[in-house]
Amino acid sequence: LVVEELEPVIEERVRVLGIPCVGKEVVPIIGELSPSVLAVSRAKLEGREIQRDTAKLNVELPGRPPVLCPGCPHRGLFHALTKHDVVVTGDIGCYSLAVFKPLDRTDVILCMGAGVSMAHGFDKAGLDKKIVGVVGDSTFFHSGITGLLDISYNRGCSTIVVVDNRTTAMTGHQDHPGTGRTLMGETTIEADIADIARACGFRRVRVVNPYDLAATQAAVDEELGTDEPSLIVSRAPCPLHQRKPVGKQRLLDDDKCRSCRVCLKLGCPGLEYQGGKPRINSLLCAGCSMCEQVCRFGAIQAEADHE
């Protein structure tokens, strides 16, 4: 039995190899394969009749809302934006997840590249708040540069942030013109986002490491206070693409913790709270140190430092 969403790609390859199989005879070719849908597929396979609305699991699963991964560098940038009452325009990518609480720092999402162009449109429409447009590094290269040029050419005054995690993270970690590698893994030119912004006419361009919360906050504060367009490149590699932790795991000292829950405002799934004091899940902690940086009581430390 081959269970795959949408087109029977694997099923066809299995058949080409001469291996008998069952696939789209029982598994739908459209829609998401939820547990109830697969229960109907199993019933068909076994020759039973079952209605989809009655095919439910007899277990209660915990809620799993989509969140930025543990150690995601985008978290540092959006945490800095929580300190300002601004309008944030975004588009499609991992950073879209900043729309959810507790970060809650994306106000409108349209399409890829729209993080830049919508920011310019809101600015020219006379919105009475500062506007921040957010775009990913891969999206910047295929549909963000034109919007950036429009801002400069038409004398806009928005702040654009390129969240550069050195890969096309949301759709499978493909390379792009900014990584220095082709899709076939060959070495090629490495286009520099900051240089392109300057070539588009931006005079205020800066690169920050989003894992350094103080430096990132300072950059955001300063650029939001200017009266001309600016661009921030928030650059740090995706931990999933790197396939290694960001740093040493963090530990929480219960004796020092005051349960202020400031660390929970980062929205990191490695930080858990069920009343009382937060705790750090050692299976999820990527060692990014952001929780340690926001803790005002020194209750969170790197594993070696704690020992």
Disulfide bonds with the S-S distance in Angstrom:
none
